[in-house]
Amino acid sequence: MSKRKQSPGGETLVKHSQMGDVWRRFRRNKLAVFGMCLAIFLVLVAVFANVIAPYDPAEISADRLSMPSMQHLLGTDNFGRDLFSRVVYGARVSLLISLMSLVFSLIIGIGLGATAGYFGGVYENIVMRFCDILMCIPGMLLAVCISSVLGIGVVNTAIAIAVSGVAPCIRMIRATVLQIRSQEFVEAAKATGSGHGKIIFHEILPNILSPLIVDSTMRIGGNILQISGLSFIGLGVQPPTSEWGSIMSAGQEFITTFWPMITFPGIAILLTVFAFNVMGDGLRDALDPRLKQ
């Protein structure tokens, strides 16, 4: 939002808000705007899946492995279930698990990362050694191990993905807090007698929102890739629940004879990851204060 006021010399000065500046820089990036529109479209598809899908995604029929037609826009799978309906409902399941895992990892990451960066000392060393241990294990392999222990299901898959993303989140937040805790406004809050909790919540956390938003946006796409990977190997969400990775897993035995079961869920994954990644790139550039004119 911009405000106009009159200068002493009679000239009109325009004062722009910070969010307005961010939006102007963001919309200059056409690819990022396209990614945002695509991401919003996918979220709407997930929210209104029951309205968009013409069939129940678990409804079995005798019309099996049929090619795309007017009756079944993307064809049917090996049980006669409508692929279009399953892909649409798969958007809801995949985005839901991705957001759940993101929230879980942010709760732990913000709690440990912010306090480690603020207090430092022995506590910081313990937290960072914990992160080093987690990061020694590849994220997907750690998710596979946790999912093997917890079992399949939406919540268990979200927990497995969340744990694998905790260490990078802690390191990112700690690094940001280390840059902020020596700023003058933090020292001023300490000088006025503010407690540690008040300083962390009122002074530090609001100033890490920009990198946190960018990191969270880009991690949504990565989470969906891991979710689909777990479901593909049988450790994530399994049929009859519609999920893109499980649909592709069921279609791998028909890959040479019936391509829709692999192609359409794969395209959905591709578009979702692309949308959130390019939107995250655009947000990073728009929120970077060094790019201000």
PyMOL commands that set and color helices and strands:
alter all, ss='L'
color gray80, all
select helices_A, chain A and resi 18-28+30-47+49-52+83-119+121-135+139-150+154-180+184-191+196-232+244-254+260-287+289-291
alter helices_A, ss='H'
color red, helices_A
select strands_A, chain A and resi 2-6+12-16
alter strands_A, ss='S'
color yellow, strands_A
deselect
rebuild
show_as cartoon
